Amino acid sequence: MSNNYEYSKIKESTMHKLLTRQPGLKMLLLGNEAIARGGLEAGVAVATTYPGTPSSEISLNFFQVSQESELYFEYSTNEKVALEVSAAAANSGVRSMCVMKHVGMNVAADALLTLAYVGVRGGLVIVTADDPFMFSSQNEQDNRYYSKMSGLPMLEPSSAQEAKDMMVYAFDLSEQLQLPVIFRTTTRINHSTEIVSLGDLREPKTNGDFTKDPFNYVTVPAVSRKLHAKLLEKIDKAEKISEDSEYNIMTGEGSWGIICNGVSYNYVSDAVKDLGIEKNVRILRIGVSNPLPRILIQDFLKACKKVLIVEEGEPFMEETVKAFAQDGGLTLSIKGKDDNLFSRLYEYNPALVRKCIATYFGVDYTPRTGVDLSDIPDIPQRPPSLCAGCSHRATFYAVQKAAKGMETICPTDIGCYTLGFMPPLSSGDFLICMGSSVGTSCGFSKATDKKVISFIGDSTFFHTGIPGLINAVFNNHNFTLVILDNGITAMTGHQPHPGVDMKALNFEGYTRVSIEDIVKAVGVKHISIIRPYRVKKSIDAVKEALMFKKVSVIISQEPCTLFAKALKKPRGKPFFVSEKCKDHRDCINDLACPAFYIKKGKVNIDSVLCTGCSVCAQICPEHAILPLKAQTG
């Protein structure tokens, strides 16, 4: 989910709703808003992030709140840097929070695993928003395994209210153990809405102090060996806390056991009621998912004849619960991931959970008859598409025309422009992760004889694109990198990055970093700056860059059309298709702008969607596409 907003309006607001000082007040909040409010109630003083769905609204709210409070908030260049900033603040005694989506944890992991050794003085909570079903992600990794690998405690809420309350607990737990605490959510928790009862706002401690202690803070091998032993002691302490945590909830007295976590707890609770088996079932909802409470789980198992594990993602709890059962000499049936039960794929839903519970426990169950929709026509499909007037479409077109006749490989990257892989633009052949377009271009250029043309966005370039470019220059690779600079982090809701001119958005105290200066500084010898709406000039510039041996860089500069609209920037006059049209349909076949539609066999332009970029007018062979004013003049 994206949140487009006007930066200039933020400072005019009288008070952000999350700063409301009315304990007990009930407020309708998005899960991400509740998480941010929980941080504020815990007295968070420093918050850092690299934006990523489904976590983006947490950061948005912190950004807005920071304009009206003492909270320090920053959009960091990537998740590793974000965690390092928060870690330093926490080790100065200041409560800090680091927010990211699940794949961001991979970037932060280098810092994370050693930070577990070092620990913290002030509370540090790391929010990882997992994305089952991959609504906006390249994988659906289960970040619970990061807690096990790092030895850090992990908490999982089941609702927006609990997410707020549990966040306060997370900060207290962090300081009690002197460890960072991982706070794992999933998309369904982040983006659900619930009436939440507010608590007290704790005054943040904004000014800390760092005490030098290199033999506990500088992780050379001799120090780390000692710190690892300390971490294991803290894990033992955390397990004792987990045994008694109020967030590990046991209900019911039946002999059929269900162990669940997160949003699955809601599905399980409803399914048990729907099936009418409340008297037969006992439920253990795990809120502290690492370390799992061994004694509590073994006692639960002893009271059950058979147990079902309901958890989205990997069999994280299932594996450990089975190990606990084996250690306790228990032989009952424990199932979870199974061909006839739950899959490791995608999100769960109430109907699936109800069906699997009925199947496993042998409950007579007839699925509800769905509403008869046979007389309703299918909803027209709308595949993801670049916006009308998106400058990325113009850039892809220019590259296509410039590279015509060449055998090419086009690595792409994470952002709106990833959609360029769809026909007819077909500008994306390989993608792994943030920044991978540059690194993989190095490999393709060495392993093949094809021309390599890679695409990366401005925010992604700052995030992880620069090291790959340095590698390419140093090792004399031969490819063309196209940096799509639309002036904002567009895909996740128009957050700033180091290349954004914050003064233009009425913000002071920021320094704009020039992409061109960075590219020059790393040693790239051929740099072109294009304005992609100027089609012919752009094609010519791209042709020249493609002919250059070694690394060439094209910086394609044009503001994101949605962000320009949000800032009320002047837009061009819409265009229309005149009677000159000979129905070649180059506009549709080469651009596929969503402003085009066919009516009575004729190409038309939706004047509401059209942004007046004029790209279609420039490529029309009959010059049949004209500004709308020409029609009425």
C-alpha positions in Angstrom: 0.0 0.0 0.0 1.3 3.4 -0.9 0.7 6.7 0.9 0.9 9.8 -1.3 0.9 13.0 0.7 2.0 16.6 0.4 5.2 17.2 2.3 4.4 20.9 2.5 1.2 20.2 4.5 3.0 18.2 7.2 4.3 21.3 9.1 0.9 23.0 9.0 -0.9 20.3 11.0 -1.8 21.2 14.6 -1.1 17.8 16.1 -0.6 14.4 14.7 -3.2 12.0 15.9 -0.6 9.6 17.3 0.5 12.4 19.6 -2.9 12.4 21.3 -2.5 12.5 25.1 -5.8 10.9 26.2 -5.2 7.5 27.8 -8.1 5.2 27.2 -9.3 7.1 24.1 -10.4 4.7 21.4 -9.1 5.4 17.9 -9.5 3.6 14.6 -5.9 2.8 13.6 -4.2 0.9 10.8 -1.9 -1.8 12.2 1.2 0.2 11.2 -0.2 3.2 12.9 -0.8 1.2 16.1 2.9 0.0 15.9 4.1 3.6 15.6 1.9 4.7 18.5 3.3 1.8 20.6 6.8 3.1 20.0 5.7 6.5 21.1 4.1 5.2 24.2 7.3 3.4 24.9 9.3 6.6 24.7 11.1 6.0 21.5 13.5 8.8 20.7 15.3 7.7 17.6 13.6 5.9 14.7 15.3 4.8 11.4 14.1 3.0 8.3 14.5 2.2 4.7 10.9 2.2 3.4 9.3 -1.1 2.2 5.8 -2.4 2.0 4.2 -3.7 4.2 6.0 -1.6 6.8 6.0 1.8 5.0 3.2 3.5 7.0 5.1 3.0 10.3 7.9 5.2 8.9 5.5 7.7 7.3 3.8 8.3 10.7 7.2 8.6 12.4 8.3 11.1 9.8 5.2 13.2 10.3 5.4 12.9 14.1 9.1 14.0 14.0 8.0 17.4 12.6 5.9 18.0 15.7 7.9 16.4 18.5 11.4 15.6 19.8 11.5 12.3 18.0 14.5 12.0 15.7 13.5 10.1 12.5 15.5 9.4 9.4 15.0 7.6 6.1 18.4 5.9 5.9 20.1 4.9 2.7 19.5 1.2 3.4 18.5 -1.1 6.2 22.0 -1.9 7.4 22.8 1.8 7.9 19.4 2.2 9.6 20.2 -0.5 12.1 23.7 0.9 12.7 22.3 4.3 13.5 19.7 2.9 15.8 22.3 0.6 17.4 24.6 3.5 18.2 21.7 5.5 19.7 20.6 2.5 21.8 24.1 2.0 23.1 24.1 5.6 24.2 21.1 4.8 26.4 18.4 6.2 24.0 15.4 4.1 23.1 15.5 3.4 19.4 13.5 1.7 16.7 14.5 0.3 13.3 11.8 -0.5 10.8 12.0 -2.5 7.6 10.3 -5.1 5.4 11.3 -8.7 5.6 13.9 -8.7 2.8 15.4 -5.6 4.4 16.5 -7.9 7.2 18.9 -9.5 4.7 20.6 -6.2 4.2 20.7 -5.5 7.9 21.9 -9.0 8.8 25.6 -8.2 8.7 25.1 -5.7 11.6 22.3 -7.7 13.3 24.2 -10.9 14.1 27.1 -9.2 15.7 24.9 -6.5 17.4 23.4 -9.5 19.2 26.8 -10.1 20.8 27.3 -6.5 21.7 23.8 -5.9 23.0 22.3 -2.6 23.9 21.9 -0.3 26.9 18.7 1.6 25.9 15.9 -0.4 24.3 16.1 -1.2 20.6 13.2 -2.8 18.7 13.7 -4.0 15.2 10.5 -4.3 13.2 10.5 -6.8 10.4 7.2 -6.8 8.3 7.0 -10.2 6.6 5.0 -10.5 3.4 3.2 -13.9 2.9 1.9 -14.3 -0.6 4.4 -11.7 -1.8 1.9 -8.9 -2.3 4.8 -6.5 -2.9 7.9 -8.6 -2.5 10.3 -10.8 -4.4 10.1 -13.7 -1.8 8.1 -14.7 1.2 11.0 -15.6 3.6 10.1 -16.3 7.2 12.2 -14.0 9.3 11.5 -15.9 12.5 14.7 -17.8 11.6 16.7 -14.6 12.0 15.7 -14.6 15.6 17.0 -18.2 16.0 20.2 -17.5 14.1 21.0 -14.3 15.9 19.8 -15.5 19.4 17.6 -12.5 19.8 14.1 -12.6 21.3 11.2 -12.2 18.9 7.6 -11.0 19.5 4.6 -11.5 17.2 1.3 -9.7 17.7 -2.1 -10.9 16.6 -3.9 -7.6 16.3 -3.4 -3.9 16.0 -4.3 -3.4 19.6 -1.8 -6.0 20.7 0.8 -4.6 18.3 0.6 -1.3 20.2 0.7 -2.8 23.6 3.3 -5.4 22.8 5.6 -2.7 21.4 5.9 -1.2 24.9 6.6 -4.6 26.3 9.3 -5.1 23.6 11.2 -2.0 24.7 11.0 -3.0 28.3 12.2 -6.6 27.4 15.1 -5.2 25.4 16.4 -3.2 28.3 15.8 -6.1 30.7 17.9 -8.4 28.6 20.1 -5.7 27.2 19.5 -7.2 23.7 17.7 -5.9 20.6 14.2 -7.4 20.3 12.8 -8.4 16.9 9.2 -7.5 16.4 7.7 -9.6 13.6 4.5 -8.7 11.8 2.9 -9.9 8.6 1.0 -7.9 5.9 -2.4 -8.8 7.4 -1.4 -7.3 10.8 0.3 -4.3 9.2 -2.6 -3.4 6.9 -5.7 -4.4 9.0 -7.6 -1.6 10.8 -9.0 -1.9 14.3 -10.3 0.3 17.1 -7.3 0.7 19.5 -7.4 1.9 23.0 -4.6 4.4 23.6 -2.2 4.3 26.6 0.1 6.9 28.2 2.7 8.6 26.1 6.1 8.3 27.8 8.4 11.2 27.6 11.4 10.2 25.5 15.0 10.4 26.7 16.5 12.2 23.7 20.0 12.9 25.0 22.2 10.0 25.9 25.8 9.3 26.5 28.3 6.6 25.4 30.7 5.1 27.9 33.9 3.8 26.2 34.4 0.1 26.8 36.3 -1.3 23.8 36.7 -4.7 25.3 33.0 -5.2 25.2 32.2 -3.0 22.2 34.9 -3.6 19.6 34.3 -7.1 18.2 37.7 -8.4 17.5 37.8 -12.2 17.9 39.0 -12.2 21.5 36.2 -9.9 22.5 33.6 -11.7 20.4 34.4 -15.0 22.0 33.6 -13.6 25.4 30.5 -11.8 24.1 29.1 -14.9 22.5 29.2 -16.7 25.9 27.3 -13.7 27.4 24.7 -13.9 24.6 24.0 -17.5 25.4 23.4 -16.5 29.1 21.0 -13.9 27.9 19.1 -16.4 25.8 18.7 -18.6 28.9 17.3 -15.6 30.7 15.0 -14.8 27.8 13.6 -18.4 27.9 12.7 -18.1 31.5 10.9 -14.8 30.7 9.1 -16.4 27.8 7.7 -19.1 30.1 5.8 -16.5 32.1 5.1 -14.0 29.4 1.6 -12.6 29.3 1.8 -12.8 25.5 1.9 -16.6 25.4 -1.8 -17.2 25.9 -3.4 -20.6 26.7 -7.2 -21.0 26.5 -9.6 -23.9 26.6 -9.5 -27.3 28.4 -10.1 -29.9 25.6 -7.8 -32.7 24.5 -7.3 -31.4 21.0 -4.5 -28.9 21.0 -3.8 -26.1 18.6 -0.6 -24.0 18.7 -0.7 -20.9 16.6 0.8 -17.4 16.3 0.2 -14.0 14.8 -2.8 -13.5 12.6 -3.4 -17.3 12.6 -4.7 -17.0 16.2 -7.7 -15.0 14.9 -8.4 -17.6 12.2 -8.1 -20.5 14.7 -10.4 -18.8 17.3 -13.1 -18.2 14.7 -12.8 -21.7 13.3 -13.1 -23.4 16.6 -16.4 -21.4 17.3 -17.7 -22.0 13.8 -17.1 -25.8 14.1 -18.7 -25.8 17.5 -15.7 -27.6 19.1 -14.9 -25.2 21.9 -15.2 -27.9 24.6 -12.9 -30.2 22.7 -10.0 -27.7 22.0 -7.3 -26.0 23.9 -5.3 -23.2 22.2 -1.8 -22.0 22.9 -1.2 -18.7 21.2 2.6 -17.9 21.0 3.5 -14.3 21.3 7.1 -14.7 22.2 8.2 -16.9 19.3 11.9 -16.9 20.3 12.9 -18.4 22.5 9.8 -20.6 22.6 8.7 -21.5 26.2 9.8 -25.2 26.5 8.1 -26.0 29.8 4.8 -24.3 28.8 4.7 -26.1 25.5 5.5 -29.5 27.1 2.8 -29.0 29.7 0.4 -28.1 26.9 1.3 -31.2 24.9 0.9 -33.5 28.0 -2.7 -32.4 28.2 -3.5 -33.2 24.6 -4.2 -36.3 22.6 -3.1 -34.7 19.3 -1.9 -31.2 18.3 -2.1 -29.1 15.2 0.4 -26.3 14.5 -1.1 -23.3 12.6 1.5 -21.0 11.4 2.0 -19.2 8.0 5.3 -19.6 6.3 7.9 -22.2 7.4 7.4 -24.9 10.1 9.3 -22.8 12.6 7.2 -23.7 15.6 6.4 -27.1 14.4 10.0 -28.2 14.3 10.7 -26.9 17.8 7.5 -28.3 19.3 8.3 -31.7 17.9 11.7 -31.5 19.4 10.2 -30.5 22.8 7.9 -33.5 22.6 10.8 -35.8 21.9 12.8 -34.4 24.8 9.8 -34.9 27.0 9.2 -38.5 25.9 5.8 -37.6 24.4 4.4 -39.7 21.5 1.3 -37.8 20.5 0.5 -36.9 16.9 1.8 -33.4 16.0 1.1 -32.0 12.6 1.3 -28.8 10.7 2.8 -28.6 7.3 1.4 -31.6 5.5 0.1 -32.5 2.0 -3.4 -32.8 3.5 -3.1 -29.9 5.9 -1.2 -26.6 5.7 1.2 -25.5 3.0 4.4 -23.5 3.3 3.1 -21.3 0.5 1.2 -17.9 0.8 -1.2 -16.5 3.3 -3.8 -18.5 5.2 -7.4 -17.5 5.4 -10.4 -18.4 7.7 -11.8 -20.9 5.3 -8.5 -22.8 4.9 -7.9 -22.9 8.7 -11.4 -24.1 9.4 -11.0 -26.9 6.8 -7.6 -28.0 8.1 -8.8 -28.1 11.7 -11.9 -30.1 10.7 -9.8 -32.5 8.6 -7.1 -33.1 11.3 -9.5 -33.6 14.2 -12.1 -35.6 12.2 -14.9 -33.1 12.6 -17.9 -33.3 10.3 -17.7 -30.2 8.2 -19.6 -29.0 5.2 -18.0 -25.8 3.7 -20.4 -23.0 3.5 -22.1 -22.6 0.1 -20.7 -19.6 -1.6 -22.9 -16.8 -3.0 -24.0 -17.7 -6.5 -22.2 -15.3 -8.8 -22.9 -17.1 -12.1 -25.0 -14.3 -13.5 -22.4 -11.7 -12.7 -19.8 -11.0 -15.5 -16.2 -11.5 -14.7 -14.4 -8.4 -13.3 -12.0 -7.1 -16.0 -8.5 -7.9 -15.0 -6.1 -5.0 -14.4 -2.5 -6.2 -14.4 0.1 -4.0 -12.7 1.2 -1.2 -15.0 3.3 1.9 -15.0 1.2 5.0 -14.5 0.0 7.1 -17.3 2.7 9.5 -18.2 5.4 7.6 -16.2 8.8 8.8 -17.3 10.1 5.2 -17.0 8.0 4.2 -19.9 9.6 6.9 -22.1 13.1 5.8 -20.9 12.4 2.1 -21.8 11.1 3.2 -25.2 14.2 5.2 -25.9 16.5 2.3 -24.9 14.5 -0.1 -27.0 14.8 2.0 -30.1 18.4 2.8 -29.5 19.3 -0.9 -29.0 17.2 -2.1 -32.0 19.1 -4.9 -33.8 21.3 -5.7 -30.8 21.2 -8.8 -28.8 20.7 -7.5 -25.3 20.4 -8.7 -21.7 18.6 -6.2 -19.4 19.0 -6.8 -15.7 16.5 -4.7 -13.7 16.0 -3.8 -10.1 13.4 -3.2 -7.3 11.0 -0.3 -7.8 8.1 0.8 -9.9 10.2 0.4 -13.0 10.4 -3.4 -12.4 7.0 -3.4 -14.3 9.0 -2.5 -17.4 9.6 -6.3 -17.8 6.0 -6.6 -19.0 5.3 -6.4 -22.8 5.4 -4.3 -24.9 8.3 -2.6 -23.0 9.9 -5.9 -22.2 12.8 -4.2 -20.4 13.8 -6.5 -17.6 15.4 -9.9 -17.9 16.9 -10.7 -14.5 16.2 -9.6 -10.9 17.3 -10.9 -7.5 17.3 -8.1 -5.0 17.9 -4.4 -4.4 20.9 -3.3 -6.3 21.4 -6.6 -8.1 21.0 -5.0 -11.6 24.5 -3.5 -11.4 26.3 -6.5 -9.9 24.6 -9.0 -12.3 25.4 -6.8 -15.2 29.1 -7.3 -14.4 28.6 -11.1 -14.6 26.5 -11.0 -17.8 29.0 -8.8 -19.5 31.9 -11.2 -18.7 30.0 -14.4 -19.4 28.2 -13.5 -22.7 28.9 -11.5 -25.8 25.5 -9.7 -25.7 25.1 -6.1 -24.9 24.1 -5.6 -21.3 21.8 -2.7 -20.4 20.7 -2.5 -16.8 18.1 -0.4 -15.0 18.1 0.9 -11.5 16.0 3.6 -9.7 17.5 6.6 -7.9 16.6 5.4 -4.4 17.8 1.8 -5.1 21.0 3.3 -6.5 21.7 4.9 -3.2 20.5 1.8 -1.3 22.8 -0.8 -2.8 23.7 0.2 -6.4 26.9 2.1 -5.7 29.2 -0.8 -4.7 28.3 -2.7 -7.9 29.1 0.3 -10.0 32.5 0.7 -8.2 33.1 -3.0 -8.9 32.3 -2.5 -12.6 34.7 0.4 -13.0 37.5 -1.3 -11.1 37.2 -4.6 -13.1 36.6 -2.9 -16.5 33.2 -4.4 -17.2 31.4 -3.5 -20.3 27.7 -2.5 -19.9 25.4 0.5 -19.9 23.6 1.4 -16.6 20.4 3.4 -16.8 19.7 5.2 -13.6 16.0 6.1 -13.5 15.9 9.3 -11.5 12.3 10.3 -10.8 13.2 12.4 -7.7 11.6 10.3 -5.0 11.2 6.7 -3.6 8.0 6.2 -5.5 7.0 2.6 -5.2 6.6 2.6 -1.4 4.8 5.9 -1.1 7.0 8.9 -2.0 9.5 8.9 0.7 12.7 11.0 0.4 16.1 9.6 -0.4 19.6 11.3 -0.4 19.0 12.6 -4.0 15.8 14.5 -3.2 15.9 18.3 -3.0 14.3 18.7 0.4 14.4 22.5 0.2 11.9 22.3 -2.6 9.7 20.4 -0.2 10.0 23.1 2.5 12.4 21.1 4.7 15.7 22.4 6.0 18.7 20.6 7.5 19.3 18.2 4.6 22.1 18.0 2.1 21.2 16.8 -1.4 23.5 14.2 -2.8 24.1 14.3 -6.6 23.9 11.0 -8.5 26.0 12.5 -11.3 28.7 13.5 -8.9 28.8 10.0 -7.4 29.0 8.4 -10.8 31.8 10.7 -11.8 33.6 10.1 -8.5 33.7 6.4 -8.9 35.4 6.8 -12.3 32.8 6.3 -15.0 34.1 8.0 -18.1 30.9 8.2 -20.2 27.9 9.8 -18.5 24.7 11.1 -20.2 21.9 12.9 -18.7 18.6 12.7 -20.6 15.1 14.0 -20.2 13.1 11.0 -21.4 10.1 13.0 -22.6 12.4 14.5 -25.3 12.3 11.2 -27.2 14.6 11.8 -30.2 17.4 13.4 -28.1 17.1 10.6 -25.6 17.4 7.9 -28.3 20.5 9.6 -29.7 22.1 9.8 -26.2 21.4 6.2 -25.5 22.8 5.1 -28.8 26.1 6.9 -28.0 26.2 5.3 -24.6 25.7 1.9 -26.0 28.6 2.3 -28.3 31.0 3.1 -25.5 33.2 0.3 -24.4 33.5 -0.3 -20.6 30.9 1.2 -18.2 28.6 3.9 -19.4 25.9 5.5 -17.3 22.7 7.2 -18.4 20.8 9.3 -15.8 17.2 9.7 -16.9 15.7 12.6 -15.0 12.0 13.3 -14.9 9.8 13.7 -11.8 7.4 10.9 -10.8 4.1 12.0 -12.3 2.1 11.0 -9.2 4.5 12.8 -6.9 4.3 15.9 -9.1 0.5 15.7 -8.9 0.6 15.4 -5.1 2.7 18.5 -4.9 0.3 20.3 -7.3 2.9 20.9 -9.9 1.6 22.2 -13.2 0.8 19.4 -15.6 0.7 19.4 -19.4 -2.4 19.7 -21.5 -3.9 16.3 -22.3 -3.7 15.0 -25.8 -6.3 13.5 -28.2 -6.2 11.3 -31.3 -7.1 13.4 -34.3 -8.7 12.3 -37.6 -5.2 12.0 -39.1 -4.8 8.6 -37.3 -4.2 5.8 -39.8 -4.5 3.1 -37.0 -0.9 2.1 -37.0 -1.2 1.8 -33.2 2.4 2.4 -32.5 1.2 4.3 -29.4 -0.4 1.2 -28.0 1.9 -1.4 -29.3 5.2 0.3 -28.3 4.1 2.3 -25.2 0.9 0.7 -23.8 0.2 3.8 -21.7 -3.0 3.1 -19.7 -4.5 6.4 -20.9 -5.1 4.8 -24.2 -8.3 2.8 -24.9 -10.1 1.4 -28.0 -13.6 2.6 -28.8 -15.4 1.4 -31.9 -12.2 0.2 -33.3 -10.5 3.6 -32.9 -7.7 4.6 -30.5 -8.7 7.2 -28.0 -6.9 8.9 -25.0 -8.6 9.3 -21.6 -8.1 13.0 -21.0 -8.4 12.5 -17.2 -5.5 10.0 -17.1 -3.4 11.8 -19.7 -0.6 13.9 -18.1 0.5 15.6 -21.2 3.9 14.1 -21.4 3.6 14.1 -25.2 5.7 10.9 -25.7 2.9 9.3 -27.8 2.6 12.4 -29.9 6.4 12.3 -30.7 6.3 8.6 -31.9 3.1 8.8 -33.9 4.0 8.3 -37.6 1.2 10.6 -38.8 1.6 13.2 -36.0 -2.1 12.4 -35.4 -1.8 12.9 -31.6 -2.3 16.6 -30.7 -2.8 18.7 -27.6 -6.5 18.8 -26.6 -6.6 22.6 -26.9 -6.0 22.2 -30.7 -9.3 20.3 -30.9 -11.3 23.1 -29.2 -9.5 26.0 -30.6 
